[in-house]
């Protein structure tokens, strides 16, 4: 077993769920520390607030402890619309230290997590509906371009003392890591670090002995796990590998051992730039309440894309094991801080008992597997102003058969999945009302995949690519045919839920698409005369520019031609009684159940899409929503 000397803090502090009743801070440490906190009113000469503090601790490895520190007011509530700040005190035995002694509060240190005029990391709790959020998705370590989370850090630095301009929350909408697409330059380090963190190397041959017959991970991924990722040469398999990837993504602590091994040649530039930007990422995450939801790459590419995929993987011992590892890592590094009250003591016990009794017995292994696959949906409500409904669109899916109406010769085939099934919607709406949300309140919904994408792209996939499924070509996994529009029933059900909720304003925040857009939609539902206005905002990627060179120019050209030849200002889309969608008009024999008027807004000076890396900024005020993309071309 190899040994590495790790710093006290492996990642964090990350500010997580925050409201006037509780503040949550997440930290990963290399030793078994007890952690407490202090809370201050910043603009009152750092007046100390009376609080109670509890450190919820998960011992996950020999040198890995995950902490969720919950801070509650001794008085009724925390003050709102005032800048608050915090410090953390770590202790073990007779040794204790705070963030200052680690250099995190030193303005001259590259590791500082404080802004220029402030003494401690800070945040505020908004009491009004006039607030702003940062949001984005798709952040790959070796992805092309700059990491745009640094522009969020710059924005907080600029408006650090002005709570009317400083964003009050950050939403990470999926693909916070790329478990299926790992650079060969850092993969050896990930394996070495995972073993050192946990104190053992996970024996995958005990799950499937056939693993010894395969020479590389791409073959293991395809034939034993039944995954369909196209870039799986270095696919993460073990819990330790997933955990290490999160540590590399959220902060700089582990990068000091990697960077000396990377030269400054062009092949390493993207990784070096990412590593250097993690100081900025660490500072941003320490100073803004952060909410996260998974998408496929957090687990594996094409995760639950078809019913057959789900069945194949979950019937594979190794595939199911890797998914359970990925779920466990998602919980520990992302899910726990979103809504800690969701996770029972039994859930936490099954997890810690499994990882701390390695090699596990059949009882602890089965209990762990059942806990990981039995939990769900992972949907939750962020207690922001306005409240945000964050949808789990991966584990609540449902598949059905339908006849594609876009071409008469196409036989019945499996459509794209309904991304949230009836059970998932019931859970989501119940959680929303229990959170205090009421009808006629504004509603923000996080859907990792956009409800509305760019029609010229999606219609091409639907009309020309999707039909190839019926000729035996696996285009569903090759082209990610899982947009909301690929399942008319799913879109129709979405609007049924919105009609029952009856919010005064609807904003959907999405990622996934590797492009950014802003789309305004007016919808008339059923026989009702009133129309629903919806704003679909998409920000992607944070760091993973896909459409570069010829592909980018071709896509931009298609968009330009589309806007030139699109004679109407808006696109009309109509849903018939069989929940099939048609553009512009349908035969009189069909009853119209839903009619949409779709308008694409410009997101930069000359295009309805942004293909470069970007971070979304959305601001809400009474009756109005403002949207901006933070990019390298227009830094905050």
C-alpha positions as CSV (number, residue, x, y, z in Angstrom):
1,X,0.0,0.0,0.0
2,X,1.4,3.4,-0.9
3,X,1.4,6.3,1.6
4,X,0.8,10.0,0.8
5,X,0.9,12.9,3.2
6,X,-2.3,14.9,2.8
7,X,-3.0,18.4,4.1
8,X,-5.6,18.7,6.9
9,X,-8.3,19.9,4.6
10,X,-8.7,17.9,1.4
11,X,-11.6,20.0,0.1
12,X,-13.7,22.9,1.3
13,X,-15.1,24.5,3.2
14,X,-18.1,24.6,0.8
15,X,-21.2,26.5,1.9
16,X,-24.2,24.3,1.2
17,X,-27.9,24.6,2.2
18,X,-28.6,27.9,3.9
19,X,-31.8,29.6,5.2
20,X,-32.8,31.7,8.2
21,X,-33.1,28.5,10.3
22,X,-29.9,26.6,9.5
23,X,-26.5,27.1,7.8
24,X,-24.7,24.1,6.4
25,X,-20.9,23.9,5.7
26,X,-19.3,20.9,4.0
27,X,-15.6,19.9,4.6
28,X,-13.4,16.9,3.6
29,X,-10.5,16.3,5.9
30,X,-7.6,13.8,6.0
31,X,-7.8,13.3,9.8
32,X,-10.5,12.6,12.3
33,X,-11.1,16.2,13.4
34,X,-13.8,17.6,15.6
35,X,-15.1,20.8,14.0
36,X,-17.0,23.7,15.4
37,X,-17.8,27.1,14.0
38,X,-18.2,30.8,14.8
39,X,-20.7,33.1,13.0
40,X,-20.5,36.9,12.7
41,X,-22.4,39.9,11.4
42,X,-19.8,41.3,9.1
43,X,-20.9,44.9,8.9
44,X,-21.4,45.2,12.7
45,X,-17.7,44.9,13.4
46,X,-17.9,41.1,13.3
47,X,-20.5,40.9,16.1
48,X,-20.6,37.3,17.2
49,X,-24.0,35.6,16.8
50,X,-25.1,33.1,19.4
51,X,-25.3,29.7,17.7
52,X,-25.4,25.9,18.3
53,X,-23.1,23.8,16.1
54,X,-23.2,20.1,15.3
55,X,-20.6,18.2,13.3
56,X,-22.0,15.3,11.4
57,X,-19.1,13.1,10.4
58,X,-18.7,10.3,7.9
59,X,-15.4,8.3,8.3
60,X,-15.0,7.0,4.8
61,X,-11.4,6.0,4.6
62,X,-8.1,5.8,6.5
63,X,-7.4,9.4,5.4
64,X,-10.8,10.7,4.3
65,X,-13.5,12.1,6.6
66,X,-16.5,14.0,5.3
67,X,-18.1,16.6,7.6
68,X,-21.4,18.4,7.4
69,X,-21.4,21.2,10.0
70,X,-24.9,22.5,10.8
71,X,-25.2,25.8,12.5
72,X,-28.5,26.9,14.1
73,X,-29.4,30.2,15.8
74,X,-30.0,30.2,19.6
75,X,-32.5,33.0,18.9
76,X,-35.4,32.3,16.5
77,X,-33.7,33.0,13.1
78,X,-30.6,34.3,11.5
79,X,-30.6,37.9,10.3
80,X,-31.4,38.3,6.6
81,X,-30.1,40.8,4.0
82,X,-27.0,41.3,6.0
83,X,-23.5,40.1,5.2
84,X,-22.7,37.2,7.5
85,X,-19.3,35.5,7.8
86,X,-17.9,32.4,9.5
87,X,-14.8,30.7,10.8
88,X,-14.1,27.0,11.5
89,X,-12.1,25.6,14.4
90,X,-10.6,22.1,14.0
91,X,-9.3,20.0,16.9
92,X,-7.9,16.6,17.6
93,X,-6.5,15.7,20.9
94,X,-4.5,18.7,22.2
95,X,-4.0,20.1,18.8
96,X,-6.4,22.8,17.4
97,X,-6.3,25.4,14.6
98,X,-8.7,27.5,12.6
99,X,-8.9,28.7,8.9
100,X,-6.5,31.5,9.6
101,X,-3.7,29.1,10.7
102,X,-4.2,27.2,7.5
103,X,-3.6,30.3,5.5
104,X,-7.1,30.4,4.2
105,X,-7.8,33.9,5.7
106,X,-4.4,35.4,4.7
107,X,-5.0,37.9,1.9
108,X,-1.4,37.3,0.7
109,X,-1.9,33.6,0.3
110,X,-2.8,31.9,-3.0
111,X,-5.1,29.7,-0.9
112,X,-7.1,32.5,0.5
113,X,-10.9,32.0,0.6
114,X,-11.7,35.5,1.6
115,X,-12.4,38.6,-0.5
116,X,-10.2,41.7,-0.5
117,X,-12.0,43.8,2.2
118,X,-13.3,40.9,4.3
119,X,-11.9,39.0,7.2
120,X,-13.8,35.7,6.8
121,X,-15.6,33.9,4.1
122,X,-19.0,35.5,3.8
123,X,-22.6,35.1,2.5
124,X,-26.0,36.6,3.0
125,X,-29.5,35.2,3.4
126,X,-32.0,36.9,1.1
127,X,-35.5,37.8,2.4
128,X,-36.9,39.1,-0.8
129,X,-37.8,37.7,-4.2
130,X,-35.4,40.1,-5.8
131,X,-32.2,38.0,-5.8
132,X,-29.8,36.5,-8.3
133,X,-28.3,33.0,-8.9
134,X,-25.3,31.7,-10.7
135,X,-25.8,28.4,-12.6
136,X,-24.0,26.1,-15.0
137,X,-23.0,22.5,-15.8
138,X,-20.5,20.3,-17.6
139,X,-17.1,20.9,-16.1
140,X,-14.3,18.5,-17.3
141,X,-10.8,18.7,-16.0
142,X,-9.2,18.3,-19.4
143,X,-12.1,20.0,-21.2
144,X,-11.1,22.8,-23.6
145,X,-11.1,26.4,-22.6
146,X,-11.2,28.3,-19.3
147,X,-13.1,27.2,-16.2
148,X,-15.9,29.7,-16.0
149,X,-16.5,29.2,-12.3
150,X,-13.7,31.7,-11.9
151,X,-16.0,34.4,-13.4
152,X,-18.4,33.7,-10.5
153,X,-15.6,34.2,-8.1
154,X,-14.7,37.5,-9.8
155,X,-18.3,38.7,-9.6
156,X,-18.5,38.0,-5.9
157,X,-15.2,39.9,-5.4
158,X,-16.6,42.8,-7.3
159,X,-19.9,43.0,-5.3
160,X,-18.6,41.5,-2.1
161,X,-20.3,44.1,0.1
162,X,-23.4,44.8,-1.9
163,X,-26.1,42.1,-1.3
164,X,-28.4,43.7,-3.9
165,X,-25.8,42.8,-6.6
166,X,-24.1,39.8,-5.1
167,X,-25.6,36.4,-6.2
168,X,-27.2,34.6,-3.3
169,X,-26.8,31.0,-4.6
170,X,-24.9,28.8,-7.1
171,X,-26.6,25.9,-8.8
172,X,-24.4,23.2,-10.4
173,X,-26.7,21.4,-12.8
174,X,-24.8,18.2,-13.6
175,X,-21.6,16.7,-14.9
176,X,-19.6,18.2,-12.0
177,X,-17.2,15.4,-12.7
178,X,-16.7,13.2,-15.8
179,X,-16.4,9.7,-14.4
180,X,-16.4,8.0,-17.8
181,X,-13.9,10.4,-19.5
182,X,-10.7,10.7,-17.5
183,X,-7.5,12.0,-18.8
184,X,-4.7,9.4,-19.0
185,X,-2.4,12.1,-17.6
186,X,-4.0,12.1,-14.2
187,X,-5.6,8.6,-14.1
188,X,-2.5,6.9,-12.5
189,X,-2.5,9.6,-9.8
190,X,-6.2,9.1,-9.1
191,X,-5.7,5.3,-8.5
192,X,-2.6,6.0,-6.3
193,X,-4.4,8.6,-4.3
194,X,-7.6,6.5,-3.9
195,X,-5.6,3.7,-2.3
196,X,-3.8,6.1,0.0
197,X,-7.1,7.8,1.1
198,X,-8.9,4.6,1.8
199,X,-6.0,2.4,3.0
200,X,-6.8,-0.4,0.6
201,X,-7.3,-1.1,-3.1
202,X,-10.8,-2.2,-3.9
203,X,-10.8,-5.8,-5.2
204,X,-13.2,-5.7,-8.1
205,X,-12.4,-9.4,-9.0
206,X,-14.4,-10.3,-5.9
207,X,-17.5,-8.8,-7.6
208,X,-16.8,-10.4,-11.0
209,X,-13.8,-12.8,-11.4
210,X,-13.9,-12.4,-15.2
211,X,-12.3,-9.0,-14.8
212,X,-8.8,-10.6,-14.8
213,X,-9.5,-11.8,-18.4
214,X,-9.7,-8.3,-19.8
215,X,-6.7,-6.2,-20.6
216,X,-8.1,-2.7,-20.2
217,X,-10.9,-0.7,-18.6
218,X,-12.6,0.1,-21.9
219,X,-13.3,-3.7,-22.4
220,X,-14.3,-4.1,-18.7
221,X,-16.7,-1.2,-19.0
222,X,-18.3,-2.5,-22.1
223,X,-18.5,-6.2,-21.5
224,X,-18.7,-6.6,-17.7
225,X,-20.3,-3.3,-16.6
226,X,-22.5,-3.1,-19.8
227,X,-21.8,0.7,-20.1
228,X,-21.9,2.4,-23.4
229,X,-19.5,5.3,-22.9
230,X,-17.3,6.0,-25.9
231,X,-14.4,7.3,-23.9
232,X,-14.1,4.7,-21.2
233,X,-10.4,3.9,-21.3
234,X,-9.9,5.3,-17.8
235,X,-13.5,4.9,-16.5
236,X,-13.7,5.3,-12.7
237,X,-14.8,2.1,-11.0
238,X,-14.0,2.2,-7.3
239,X,-15.5,4.5,-4.6
240,X,-12.0,5.8,-3.9
241,X,-11.5,6.8,-7.5
242,X,-14.8,8.7,-7.6
243,X,-14.0,10.4,-4.3
244,X,-10.5,11.5,-5.6
245,X,-12.1,12.9,-8.8
246,X,-14.4,15.1,-6.6
247,X,-11.5,16.3,-4.5
248,X,-9.6,17.3,-7.7
249,X,-12.7,19.1,-9.0
250,X,-13.6,21.1,-5.9
251,X,-10.2,22.5,-4.8
252,X,-6.4,22.7,-5.2
253,X,-5.3,20.5,-2.2
254,X,-4.3,17.4,-4.3
255,X,-3.0,19.2,-7.3
256,X,0.4,20.1,-5.8
257,X,1.5,16.5,-6.3
258,X,0.3,16.4,-10.0
259,X,1.4,19.7,-11.4
260,X,5.2,19.1,-11.2
261,X,4.6,16.0,-13.4
262,X,2.9,18.0,-16.2
263,X,5.0,19.9,-18.7
264,X,3.8,23.1,-20.3
265,X,3.2,21.5,-23.7
266,X,-0.1,22.0,-25.5
267,X,-1.3,18.5,-24.5
268,X,-1.3,19.5,-20.8
269,X,-2.4,23.1,-21.0
270,X,-6.1,22.4,-20.3
271,X,-5.4,20.4,-17.2
272,X,-2.8,22.9,-15.9
273,X,-5.3,25.7,-16.4
274,X,-8.0,23.8,-14.6
275,X,-5.7,23.0,-11.7
276,X,-4.7,26.7,-11.4
277,X,-8.3,27.8,-11.4
278,X,-9.3,25.5,-8.5
279,X,-8.1,28.2,-6.0
280,X,-10.8,30.5,-7.5
281,X,-13.3,27.6,-7.4
282,X,-12.5,26.9,-3.7
283,X,-13.0,30.6,-2.8
284,X,-16.3,30.8,-4.7
285,X,-17.7,27.6,-3.1
286,X,-16.8,28.9,0.4
287,X,-18.7,32.2,-0.1
288,X,-22.0,31.3,-1.8
289,X,-24.7,28.7,-0.8
290,X,-24.2,25.9,-3.4
291,X,-26.8,23.4,-4.6
292,X,-26.0,20.4,-6.9
293,X,-27.7,17.8,-8.9
294,X,-26.3,15.0,-11.0
295,X,-26.5,14.2,-14.7
296,X,-25.0,11.3,-16.5
297,X,-21.3,11.9,-16.4
298,X,-21.3,12.2,-12.6
299,X,-22.1,8.5,-12.7
300,X,-21.4,7.2,-16.3
301,X,-22.2,8.4,-19.8
302,X,-25.7,7.3,-21.1
303,X,-26.8,6.5,-17.5
304,X,-30.4,5.2,-17.7
305,X,-30.7,6.5,-21.3
306,X,-32.9,3.5,-22.3
307,X,-34.8,0.9,-20.4
308,X,-32.6,-1.8,-21.9
309,X,-29.5,0.1,-20.7
310,X,-30.8,0.2,-17.2
311,X,-31.7,-3.5,-17.2
312,X,-28.4,-4.5,-18.7
313,X,-26.3,-2.6,-16.2
314,X,-28.3,-3.4,-13.1
315,X,-28.3,-7.1,-14.0
316,X,-24.5,-7.0,-14.3
317,X,-22.8,-7.5,-10.9
318,X,-19.9,-5.2,-11.7
319,X,-22.1,-2.6,-13.4
320,X,-24.4,-2.4,-10.4
321,X,-21.4,-2.2,-8.1
322,X,-19.8,0.7,-10.0
323,X,-23.2,2.5,-10.0
324,X,-23.4,2.0,-6.2
325,X,-19.9,3.4,-5.8
326,X,-20.9,6.4,-7.9
327,X,-24.1,7.0,-5.9
328,X,-22.1,6.8,-2.7
329,X,-19.6,9.4,-3.9
330,X,-22.4,11.6,-5.2
331,X,-24.1,11.5,-1.8
332,X,-21.0,12.2,0.1
333,X,-19.7,15.1,-2.1
334,X,-22.9,16.5,-3.6
335,X,-26.2,15.2,-2.4
336,X,-25.8,15.3,1.4
337,X,-25.5,19.1,1.5
338,X,-28.6,19.8,-0.6
339,X,-31.1,18.6,2.0
340,X,-29.4,16.8,5.0
341,X,-32.8,16.0,6.6
342,X,-33.6,13.6,3.7
343,X,-31.0,11.0,4.8
344,X,-31.9,8.7,7.6
345,X,-29.6,7.3,10.2
346,X,-30.1,3.8,8.6
347,X,-28.9,5.2,5.3
348,X,-25.8,6.7,6.8
349,X,-25.1,3.6,8.9
350,X,-25.3,1.2,5.9
351,X,-22.9,3.4,4.0
352,X,-20.3,3.8,6.8
353,X,-20.6,0.1,7.9
354,X,-19.8,-1.0,4.3
355,X,-16.8,1.2,3.7
356,X,-15.3,0.6,7.1
357,X,-15.6,-3.2,7.1
358,X,-13.6,-3.8,4.0
359,X,-13.6,-6.5,2.7
360,X,-17.3,-6.5,3.5
361,X,-19.4,-9.4,4.4
362,X,-22.6,-10.3,2.5
363,X,-24.9,-8.6,4.9
364,X,-23.1,-5.2,4.9
365,X,-22.6,-5.3,1.1
366,X,-26.3,-6.1,0.5
367,X,-27.5,-3.4,2.9
368,X,-25.2,-0.9,1.2
369,X,-26.4,-1.8,-2.3
370,X,-30.0,-1.7,-1.3
371,X,-29.6,1.7,0.3
372,X,-28.0,3.2,-2.7
373,X,-30.5,1.9,-5.2
374,X,-33.5,2.2,-2.8
375,X,-33.1,5.9,-2.2
376,X,-34.9,8.3,-4.4
377,X,-35.9,10.4,-6.1
378,X,-33.0,12.7,-5.4
379,X,-35.2,15.7,-6.1
380,X,-35.1,18.5,-3.5
381,X,-36.2,22.1,-2.9
382,X,-33.5,24.8,-2.4
383,X,-34.7,27.3,0.2
384,X,-33.8,30.3,-1.8
385,X,-35.8,33.3,-2.7
386,X,-37.5,32.4,-5.0
387,X,-37.6,28.7,-4.1
388,X,-36.0,26.3,-6.6
389,X,-37.3,22.8,-7.4
390,X,-34.3,20.7,-8.4
391,X,-35.4,17.7,-10.4
392,X,-33.8,14.3,-10.5
393,X,-34.2,13.4,-14.2
394,X,-32.1,10.2,-14.1
395,X,-33.6,7.8,-11.5
396,X,-37.3,8.8,-12.0
397,X,-37.4,7.9,-15.6
398,X,-40.1,5.9,-17.4
399,X,-40.1,4.4,-20.9
400,X,-43.0,3.8,-23.2
401,X,-43.7,2.9,-26.8
402,X,-45.1,5.5,-29.3
403,X,-45.4,6.0,-33.0
404,X,-43.2,8.8,-34.3
405,X,-45.4,11.1,-36.4
406,X,-42.6,13.0,-38.1
407,X,-42.5,10.5,-40.9
408,X,-45.2,8.0,-42.0
409,X,-42.9,5.2,-42.9
410,X,-41.4,4.9,-39.4
411,X,-42.7,1.9,-37.5
412,X,-43.5,2.1,-33.8
413,X,-40.4,2.4,-31.7
414,X,-39.2,3.2,-28.2
415,X,-39.3,7.0,-27.8
416,X,-37.0,8.9,-25.6
417,X,-37.6,8.5,-21.9
418,X,-40.1,10.4,-19.9
419,X,-37.5,12.1,-17.7
420,X,-39.8,12.4,-14.6
421,X,-42.5,9.8,-14.1
422,X,-45.8,10.3,-12.2
423,X,-44.3,9.1,-8.9
424,X,-41.4,11.5,-9.3
425,X,-43.8,14.5,-10.0
426,X,-45.9,13.5,-7.0
427,X,-42.8,13.6,-4.8
428,X,-41.6,16.9,-6.2
429,X,-45.0,18.7,-5.8
430,X,-45.4,17.4,-2.3
431,X,-41.9,18.6,-1.3
432,X,-42.6,22.0,-2.9
433,X,-45.8,22.6,-0.9
434,X,-44.2,21.3,2.3
435,X,-41.4,23.8,1.8
436,X,-43.9,26.7,2.2
437,X,-44.3,27.4,-1.5
438,X,-47.8,28.6,-2.5
439,X,-49.8,28.9,-5.6
440,X,-49.1,32.2,-7.5
441,X,-45.6,32.3,-6.1
442,X,-42.8,32.5,-8.7
443,X,-41.2,29.1,-9.4
444,X,-37.7,28.2,-10.6
445,X,-37.2,24.6,-11.8
446,X,-33.8,23.0,-12.3
447,X,-33.9,20.4,-15.0
448,X,-30.4,19.2,-16.1
449,X,-31.7,18.6,-19.6
450,X,-33.5,21.7,-21.1
451,X,-37.3,21.4,-21.6
452,X,-36.7,23.5,-24.7
453,X,-33.5,23.3,-26.7
454,X,-32.5,24.7,-30.1
455,X,-35.2,23.5,-32.6
456,X,-32.9,23.3,-35.6
457,X,-30.7,20.9,-33.8
458,X,-33.4,18.8,-32.0
459,X,-35.6,18.5,-35.0
460,X,-32.6,17.2,-37.1
461,X,-32.0,14.6,-34.4
462,X,-35.7,13.7,-34.3
463,X,-36.4,13.6,-38.0
464,X,-33.2,12.1,-39.4
465,X,-31.3,10.4,-36.6
466,X,-34.0,9.0,-34.3
467,X,-35.6,6.9,-37.1
468,X,-32.3,5.0,-37.6
469,X,-33.1,3.1,-34.3
470,X,-35.7,1.1,-36.3
471,X,-32.9,-0.2,-38.6
472,X,-30.9,-1.6,-35.7
473,X,-28.5,1.3,-35.4
474,X,-27.8,2.3,-31.8
475,X,-28.3,6.0,-32.3
476,X,-30.0,6.5,-28.9
477,X,-26.7,6.0,-27.0
478,X,-24.6,7.6,-29.8
479,X,-26.6,10.8,-30.0
480,X,-28.1,11.1,-26.5
481,X,-31.7,11.1,-27.7
482,X,-33.1,11.9,-24.3
483,X,-34.3,15.5,-24.6
484,X,-37.7,16.2,-23.1
485,X,-39.2,16.7,-26.6
486,X,-38.3,13.1,-27.5
487,X,-41.2,12.0,-25.3
488,X,-44.5,13.9,-25.9
489,X,-46.1,12.4,-22.9
490,X,-43.3,13.7,-20.7
491,X,-43.7,17.3,-22.0
492,X,-47.5,17.1,-21.6
493,X,-47.2,15.8,-18.1
494,X,-44.7,18.6,-17.3
495,X,-47.4,21.1,-18.3
496,X,-50.1,19.2,-16.3
497,X,-48.0,19.7,-13.2
498,X,-47.4,23.4,-14.0
499,X,-51.1,24.0,-14.4
500,X,-51.9,22.4,-11.0
501,X,-49.1,24.4,-9.3
502,X,-50.2,27.7,-11.0
503,X,-47.1,29.8,-10.3
504,X,-47.1,33.5,-11.3
505,X,-43.8,33.1,-13.1
506,X,-41.9,30.0,-14.4
507,X,-38.1,29.9,-15.0
508,X,-36.3,26.7,-16.0
509,X,-32.5,26.5,-15.4
510,X,-30.7,23.8,-17.4
511,X,-27.3,22.7,-18.6
512,X,-26.2,19.5,-20.5
513,X,-26.3,20.9,-24.0
514,X,-22.8,22.2,-24.3
515,X,-24.3,25.5,-25.5
516,X,-26.2,28.3,-23.9
517,X,-29.5,29.7,-24.9
518,X,-32.5,31.8,-23.7
519,X,-36.0,30.8,-24.9
520,X,-39.3,32.4,-24.1
521,X,-42.4,30.2,-24.5
522,X,-46.1,31.0,-24.3
523,X,-48.3,27.9,-23.9
524,X,-52.0,27.4,-24.1
525,X,-52.9,24.2,-22.3
526,X,-56.0,22.1,-22.9
527,X,-59.2,24.0,-23.5
528,X,-58.3,26.8,-21.2
529,X,-57.9,30.3,-22.6
530,X,-55.2,31.6,-20.4
531,X,-51.6,31.2,-21.5
532,X,-48.6,30.1,-19.4
533,X,-45.4,32.1,-19.9
534,X,-42.2,30.1,-19.4
535,X,-38.5,31.2,-19.6
536,X,-36.0,28.4,-20.5
537,X,-32.4,29.4,-19.6
538,X,-29.5,27.1,-20.4
539,X,-25.9,27.5,-19.4
540,X,-23.4,24.9,-20.6
541,X,-20.5,24.1,-20.6
542,X,-18.5,25.5,-17.7
543,X,-15.3,23.9,-19.0
544,X,-15.8,21.6,-21.9
545,X,-16.0,23.4,-25.2
546,X,-17.3,20.8,-27.7
547,X,-18.2,22.8,-30.8
548,X,-14.8,24.1,-31.9
549,X,-13.2,24.4,-35.3
550,X,-15.2,23.0,-38.2
551,X,-18.0,21.6,-36.0
552,X,-18.5,24.9,-34.3
553,X,-18.5,26.9,-37.6
554,X,-21.0,24.4,-39.1
555,X,-23.4,24.6,-36.2
556,X,-23.2,28.4,-36.2
557,X,-23.8,28.5,-39.9
558,X,-26.9,26.2,-39.5
559,X,-28.2,28.5,-36.8
560,X,-27.6,31.6,-39.0
561,X,-29.4,30.0,-42.0
562,X,-32.2,28.9,-39.7
563,X,-32.8,32.4,-38.4
564,X,-32.6,33.8,-42.0
565,X,-35.2,31.4,-43.4
566,X,-37.4,31.4,-40.3
567,X,-39.9,34.0,-41.5
568,X,-41.9,34.1,-38.3
569,X,-40.7,35.7,-35.1
570,X,-41.9,32.7,-33.2
571,X,-42.1,28.9,-33.8
572,X,-45.5,27.3,-33.3
573,X,-45.6,23.8,-31.9
574,X,-48.8,21.9,-31.3
575,X,-49.5,18.7,-29.4
576,X,-52.4,16.4,-30.5
577,X,-54.6,14.2,-28.4
578,X,-52.1,11.3,-28.8
579,X,-49.4,13.5,-27.3
580,X,-47.5,13.8,-30.5
581,X,-46.0,17.2,-31.4
582,X,-46.2,18.9,-34.8
583,X,-44.9,22.2,-36.0
584,X,-47.0,25.1,-37.3
585,X,-50.3,23.2,-38.2
586,X,-51.9,19.8,-37.9
587,X,-54.8,18.1,-39.6
588,X,-58.3,19.2,-38.5
589,X,-59.0,15.6,-37.5
590,X,-56.7,16.1,-34.5
591,X,-57.7,17.8,-31.3
592,X,-55.2,20.3,-30.0
593,X,-54.3,19.7,-26.4
594,X,-51.3,22.0,-26.1
595,X,-50.1,24.9,-28.3
596,X,-46.7,26.5,-27.8
597,X,-45.3,29.8,-29.2
598,X,-41.5,29.6,-29.0
599,X,-39.2,32.6,-29.3
600,X,-35.4,32.3,-29.3
601,X,-33.6,35.3,-27.7
602,X,-30.1,36.5,-28.5
603,X,-27.6,35.5,-25.9
604,X,-24.8,37.5,-27.4
605,X,-24.6,40.2,-30.0
606,X,-25.2,38.1,-33.1
607,X,-26.5,34.6,-32.1
608,X,-29.2,32.7,-30.3
609,X,-26.6,30.3,-29.0
610,X,-23.3,30.6,-27.1
611,X,-20.8,27.8,-27.8
612,X,-17.9,29.0,-25.7
613,X,-17.6,28.1,-22.0
614,X,-20.0,30.1,-19.9
615,X,-21.6,30.6,-16.5
616,X,-25.2,31.7,-16.3
617,X,-26.3,34.6,-14.1
618,X,-30.1,35.0,-13.6
619,X,-31.6,37.9,-11.6
620,X,-35.2,38.1,-10.4
621,X,-37.2,41.2,-9.5
622,X,-40.9,41.9,-9.4
623,X,-42.4,40.6,-12.6
624,X,-39.0,40.6,-14.5
625,X,-36.2,38.1,-15.0
626,X,-32.8,39.2,-16.3
627,X,-30.3,36.8,-17.9
628,X,-26.5,37.2,-18.6
629,X,-23.7,34.8,-19.6
630,X,-20.3,35.3,-18.0
631,X,-17.7,34.3,-20.5
632,X,-14.0,35.0,-21.2
633,X,-15.1,37.4,-23.9
634,X,-17.0,39.4,-21.3
635,X,-15.5,38.8,-17.9
636,X,-17.5,39.9,-14.8
